[in-house]
Every structure is written in C-alpha cells, then in structure tokens.
Amino acid sequence: MSILTELISYFDNLPIPVETGVFSDTAPDVYVVITPIANTFGYFADNRPNYDVQEVRISLFSKENYQQIIAQIVGDLLELDFTLTDRRYLGYENDTGYHHVAIDVEKYYGLEE
C-alpha cells in the first residue's frame, strides 16, 4: 500500500477529480493535485528502520467556497489515520480564478520483511 494509492482512492469516492503531479485535463471548478514530498524511514531499532514514512501535499483548487470542502477532507483524513502536518491557504490566483489550499499529509507504513 502507498499513500498515493490510498489518497487517489479516497478522492475517487468524493467525487473530486484528482491527479498526481499536475492536472492534465481541462480543469473543472474543483480539483485536487497530489504531489509527493518525502519518503523517509522512521523509528529505528537495532540499526533498522521500522516504518516507511510517506508524505505528500494535497493541493485543492476551487473556484467556489473551499472552506466546507477542506473541512470535510481534513476530518475524513484524520478518521482514516493520516497525519496532517500542515494546512494553509496559499492564495487566490487572479489569472485562473482558483483559490489554492494545501494540506501536507503523511502516513506510516510497516516495512515488508
């Protein structure tokens, strides 16, 4: 399992269009882009990592009121045992008409033997 797989599945059920890295289709009024940030090891014992820590940025772009959407996403991700490390409004893009909100999310995965 990976954080990208879990998050894409989550957004497919909302339904909010989602892509990784960049949105390649014609952009709808609300969409999400997931960008990998880091993939590190965590919690060492006997010189071996115990977890694969995967972190991504979820960028929500919305031409409408984004606050209810963000509240739902944050609540859902916390219920799904994701760790939210940051949430911030990045601004309104005059040239596109989108509000841009970023949520940084990480999850710990056990290492396969």
C-alpha positions in Angstrom: 0.0 0.0 0.0 1.1 3.6 -0.6 -0.1 7.0 0.4 -0.8 7.9 -3.2 -2.9 4.8 -3.7 -4.9 5.5 -0.6 -5.5 9.2 -1.4 -6.4 8.6 -5.0 -9.0 6.0 -3.9 -10.3 8.5 -1.3 -10.8 11.3 -3.8 -12.3 9.0 -6.4 -15.1 8.3 -3.9 -15.8 12.0 -3.2 -16.0 12.7 -6.3 -13.3 15.3 -6.7 -11.1 14.9 -9.8 -7.5 14.1 -8.7 -4.2 13.7 -10.5 -0.6 13.3 -9.3 1.9 16.0 -10.0 -0.1 18.2 -12.4 -3.7 18.3 -13.6 -3.5 17.4 -17.3 -7.2 17.6 -18.3 -9.4 20.7 -18.7 -9.6 21.8 -15.1 -13.1 21.7 -13.5 -14.3 24.2 -10.9 -12.8 22.0 -8.1 -9.9 19.6 -8.4 -7.0 18.2 -6.4 -3.4 17.6 -7.3 -1.3 15.3 -5.1 2.5 15.9 -5.1 4.9 13.6 -3.3 7.1 15.5 -0.8 9.2 12.9 1.0 9.7 9.2 1.5 11.8 8.5 4.6 12.4 5.9 7.3 11.2 6.2 10.8 11.5 4.7 14.2 14.8 2.8 14.2 15.6 -0.2 16.3 18.8 -2.3 16.0 20.0 -0.1 13.2 17.0 -0.9 11.1 14.0 1.4 10.2 10.6 0.1 11.3 8.5 2.3 9.1 8.3 3.8 5.7 7.1 7.4 6.2 5.4 8.8 3.1 4.5 12.4 2.8 2.5 14.3 0.1 1.0 17.7 -0.5 -2.7 17.8 -1.4 -3.4 20.9 -3.4 -7.1 21.8 -3.6 -8.0 24.3 -6.4 -11.5 25.7 -6.2 -13.5 28.4 -7.9 -16.2 28.2 -5.3 -16.2 28.3 -1.5 -13.4 25.9 -0.5 -13.9 26.0 3.3 -16.6 23.3 3.5 -14.6 21.1 1.2 -11.4 21.5 3.2 -13.2 20.8 6.5 -14.6 17.5 5.0 -11.2 16.4 3.6 -9.4 17.2 6.9 -12.0 15.4 9.0 -12.0 12.4 6.7 -8.2 12.1 6.6 -7.9 12.2 10.3 -10.6 9.5 10.6 -8.5 7.4 8.1 -5.4 7.7 10.4 -3.4 10.1 8.2 -1.2 12.6 10.0 -1.7 16.1 8.9 1.4 18.2 9.2 0.3 21.4 7.7 -2.8 23.2 6.2 -2.6 26.6 4.6 -4.3 28.9 2.2 -1.8 29.7 -0.5 -3.9 32.4 -2.1 -6.3 33.4 -4.9 -4.9 33.1 -8.4 -6.1 36.1 -10.4 -5.2 34.6 -13.7 -7.2 31.3 -13.2 -9.8 32.3 -10.7 -8.9 29.5 -8.3 -8.4 29.5 -4.6 -5.4 27.3 -3.7 -5.3 25.5 -0.4 -2.5 23.0 0.6 -2.7 20.2 3.1 0.5 18.3 3.9 -0.2 14.7 4.9 1.9 11.8 6.0 1.3 8.1 6.8 3.5 5.4 8.3 3.7 2.0 6.6 5.4 -1.0 8.1 8.3 -2.3 6.2 7.9 -5.7 4.4 10.3 -8.4 5.6 
